[in-house]
Amino acid sequence: MAGNFQSFDGHPLNCLARLFPDGALDFAFAPLVSPDTLELEPPFQVAVQPDGKVIIGGFFTNVVSTSRNFIARLNVNGSLDGTFNPGSGPNGQVNAVALQPDGKVIIGGQFTMVNGNNQSFIARLNSDGSLDNTFKAGAGASAAVRSLALLPDG
């Protein structure tokens, strides 16, 4: 879960947490991100990959003193995954994240460019965070995308 919270069940946290199925806090997930290290706001989109890594999206420009514009991936323990590098990333906030079975990530939001390429409010990233130029949405949406869902057939 992600948000503006500073604690969960009385335990100090820093805007991200992972819970067990019974609702108990998972202390093995200790992300090194907080409103102090996430410029602007903490993340408000979370998607967990099959390998346990976590994609976060929102209105931030840095994660743990590393430039990450509005999209980043955390390792299973909550540390920043440096192998996911979106370059300059989107030029505006990421409102929605959807994970494809092949490891690619679809993002929607309030952006018009991703890594210097025209992408109106929707884009697909490769599993390493780079822009997937094979995803052709034409002119894209006419305004911000707020949510995404994948159909079972992809």
N, C-alpha and C positions, 0 to 999 in steps of 0.2 A: 504494500500500500504506500501511497505517496500523498503528501499534503503539507500544510503549514504547521503540523503538530511538532511539539518539542519533547513530548513524552508519550508513553503508552503503558497503561496499567501501572503507573507510578515510576516507570523506568525512563530515565532521560534518553531521548533519541534525537535524531537530526533529520527529520522530514521523510525518511524512508524506513520501512520495516517489513519483515516477513513473518507471517504467522503460521503455526502448525494447523492441521485440520481442526483441532479442538479449540482454536482461538488463542492458544498460548504463544507468547513471543519467542521467536527463534533467535537466540543470541549468537548463533554462528554467522548470521548475516549482519555484518557491522559496517555499513557503508560509510565512507569517509566524505560524505557530502552533507552540507547543511545550508541553511539560508545565508550563512556568512560566506561560504565558498561557492555557492550557486548565485551568480549575480542576477539581479532582478527578482526572480521568484524561484521557489523549489519546484521540482517536477510535478506534473499532475497527470501524466500518462505513464502506465507501467504495463509491460508485456513480458511474460516469462517464456524463454525459449525452452525447447525440449532438454537442452543440456544444463538448464538451471540458470543460465546467464539472463540478465534482466535489461531490457531496453527501456530507457526513460525518455520521455519527451515533455516539453513544456516551454517556459519562457525564461530560460537561463542561457548564459554565454560561457560559463566556465564550470568545470567539475574538478575538484581537487587541484585547483591552480592550473588546469589544462584547458585550453580553448576547446570548447564543444558547444557550438551554436545550436541550441534548442533540441538536440538529439544526442544520446550517448548510450553506451552499453556498459553494464557492471558485471564483474565476475561473480561467481557463486557466493563468494564471501563478502561481496559488496564493494570491492575495490574497482577502480576504473579499468576497463578492458582496453588497453592500448592497441589491440589488433583490430578494433572497430573504429575506423577513422573516416568520418564523413567529410574530411577536408574543411572547406569554409562552411559547409552545411547549408541548411535553409536560411533565408534572410528574414525569417519571422517565426513566430512560435509554432510548435507542433501540438495540435489538439488531439490527434488520433494516431494510433499505431496498430497495425495488423500484421501478424506473422504468417508467412506462407510456409507450407510444408518443406519447401526446398531451401529454407533459411533466409530467403529474401524478406525485406521489411517494407511494407507500404506505409507511408506517412501522409497525413492530411493536416492542414492547418491554415495559418494566416501568412503564407509565404508565396512569393512569385518567382523565386529563384532557388535552386539548390546547387551548391558548389559552382556558382557562376553560370548555370544553365537555366533557361526559362522553364519553369515548372509551376503552372498556376494552381496552387492550393493542393496538389496531389503529386506524389512521386513514389518511386520504388527504389530502394537501396539494395545493393548486393549484400551478401552476408558479412563482408568486411567493412561495410559502411559507405562504400563508394556509390555514386549515382549509377543506377542501372539504365543505360541509354536505350535499351531495347523496349522499355515500357513507354509506349506512345499514347498519351492521353489527349493528343491534339492541343487545342487551346485550353484544356483543363476546365475546371469549374469557374463560375463567374464571381464567386465569393468564397469566403473561408469554409473549409471542410471541418465539421465538428466531430464526426464519428465515422468509423469504417467497420465493415464486417465482410468476411470471406465466405463465399458459398462452398459447400462441401466438395464441389468439383474444381475448385480453384478459381 
